[in-house]
């Protein structure tokens, strides 16, 4: 039987995947040139790089896209990478005196993911594993 925690974790992972694919798509394949130009200028100011803002933007977009997809394969590693990315996003918005509401929802989903992982006993814990452990104890 599947536990409610594992169902919630999968729903949260689906939300994380959707949000970060959309966020990375805007960095990798900009549909709004004005917004992308503002992102590049912000990256240039944040990192202090004069000619590599576009490359930094692409690197962050690629990291977000890869992590959003990897959360289904190696969830804790992907969530760690996305958490680090969101820490950078908070710093980025704070330094530029921008509202911090942009990174709040993805960060809240990541926090919820970590809480659900802790409650479930880790990323590999399932109800079948727990059942097997209980049967092994009874047989002893």
C-alpha positions in Angstrom: 0.0 0.0 0.0 1.3 3.4 -0.9 1.5 5.9 1.9 0.1 9.4 1.8 3.6 10.8 2.3 4.9 9.2 -0.8 2.0 10.5 -2.8 2.5 14.0 -1.5 6.2 13.7 -2.3 5.4 12.8 -5.9 3.0 15.7 -6.2 5.6 18.1 -4.8 8.2 16.7 -7.2 5.8 17.2 -10.1 5.3 20.9 -9.0 9.1 21.3 -8.7 9.6 19.8 -12.1 7.0 22.1 -13.7 8.3 25.3 -12.0 11.9 24.7 -12.8 11.3 23.6 -16.4 9.5 26.9 -17.0 12.1 28.9 -15.2 15.0 27.3 -17.1 13.2 27.6 -20.4 13.1 31.3 -20.0 16.8 31.4 -19.5 17.7 28.9 -22.3 15.1 29.9 -24.9 13.9 33.4 -24.1 10.5 34.2 -25.5 10.8 37.8 -24.3 14.0 39.6 -25.4 13.5 42.5 -23.1 13.2 40.3 -20.1 16.2 38.2 -21.2 18.2 41.4 -21.6 17.3 42.4 -18.1 18.3 39.0 -16.8 21.7 39.2 -18.6 22.3 42.7 -17.2 21.3 41.5 -13.7 23.7 38.5 -14.0 26.4 40.8 -15.2 25.9 43.1 -12.1 25.6 40.1 -9.7 28.6 38.2 -10.8 30.7 41.2 -11.9 31.5 39.6 -15.2 31.5 41.9 -18.2 31.4 39.4 -21.0 30.1 36.2 -19.5 26.6 37.1 -18.3 24.9 35.2 -21.2 27.0 32.1 -20.4 26.1 32.3 -16.7 22.5 32.7 -17.6 22.7 29.6 -19.8 24.6 27.7 -17.1 21.9 28.4 -14.5 19.1 27.5 -17.0 20.9 24.2 -17.8 21.3 23.4 -14.1 17.7 24.1 -13.4 16.5 22.0 -16.4 18.8 19.1 -15.6 17.9 19.1 -11.9 14.1 19.4 -12.7 14.4 16.2 -14.7 16.8 14.5 -12.4 14.5 14.9 -9.4 12.8 11.7 -10.7 16.1 9.7 -10.9 18.3 11.0 -8.1 15.8 13.1 -6.1 18.0 14.2 -3.1 20.9 15.3 -5.3 18.6 17.2 -7.6 16.8 18.8 -4.7 20.1 19.8 -3.2 21.2 21.5 -6.5 17.9 23.3 -6.8 18.1 24.4 -3.2 21.6 25.9 -3.8 20.2 27.6 -7.0 17.4 29.1 -5.0 19.8 30.4 -2.4 21.6 32.2 -5.2 18.3 33.5 -6.5 17.5 35.0 -3.2 20.9 36.7 -3.1 20.4 37.9 -6.7 17.0 39.5 -5.9 18.2 40.9 -2.6 21.4 42.6 -4.1 19.3 44.2 -6.9 16.7 45.4 -4.4 14.0 43.4 -6.2 11.0 41.8 -4.5 11.8 38.4 -3.0 8.4 37.0 -4.0 9.9 35.3 -7.2 11.9 32.6 -5.4 9.4 32.0 -2.6 7.2 29.4 -4.2 10.0 27.2 -5.6 11.8 27.5 -2.3 8.6 26.6 -0.4 8.1 23.5 -2.6 11.8 22.5 -2.0 11.3 22.9 1.7 8.2 20.8 1.6 10.1 18.2 -0.4 12.8 18.0 2.3 10.2 17.8 5.1 8.4 15.0 3.4 11.7 13.2 2.7 12.6 13.5 6.4 9.1 12.2 7.5 9.3 9.3 5.1 12.7 8.2 6.3 14.6 9.0 3.1 14.2 9.0 -0.6 14.2 5.2 -1.0 11.9 4.4 1.9 8.7 2.8 0.8 5.9 0.9 2.5 7.0 -2.3 0.9 10.5 -2.0 2.4 9.0 -1.3 5.8 6.7 -4.4 5.4 9.7 -6.6 4.5 11.6 -5.4 7.6 8.6 -6.1 9.8 8.2 -9.6 8.4 11.9 -10.3 8.9 11.6 -9.3 12.5 8.6 -11.5 13.1 10.4 -14.5 11.5 13.3 -14.1 14.0 
